[in-house]
Amino acid sequence: MAAELTLNAAQGAIYHVLGAPGIASLTAACLSTDRAIDLGRLERRVKKDGEARQRLLFEVAAELYGREQGVSLTEMLAELDGEELDRVLHAIAVVKRRRITIPGSPDDPWIRAADPDR
């Protein structure tokens, strides 16, 4: 999470997806000494040992990275739910807006709407 704050929007979105509960254990095993994710190593690991859900999360991250994977909304809705789906949709929104907002921060429109004094 701390790394997300120091990255540009696209990189932060990728890290956000790769931190989802379904793939976090594989991601953590691929962290380098400088706390970066070795994407090549993670890709090999996901292809070799990953389940369908983990492969899909990696494909979403790769798509956000700029590698066309052909991930469809239908596939995401069928395979992902809960926090994983939340993270994927948030990451897509971040990349489209090109800025990072952390849910619950003062910039969050829901917080601003709930606090008329802001």
Secondary structure, 3 states (H helix, E strand, C coil): CHHHHHCCHHHHHHHHHHCCCCCHHHHHHCECCCCCECHHHHHHHHHHHCCHHHHHHHHHHHHHHCCCCCCCHHHHHHHCCHHHHHHHHHHHHHHHHCCCCCCCCCCCHHHHHHCCCC
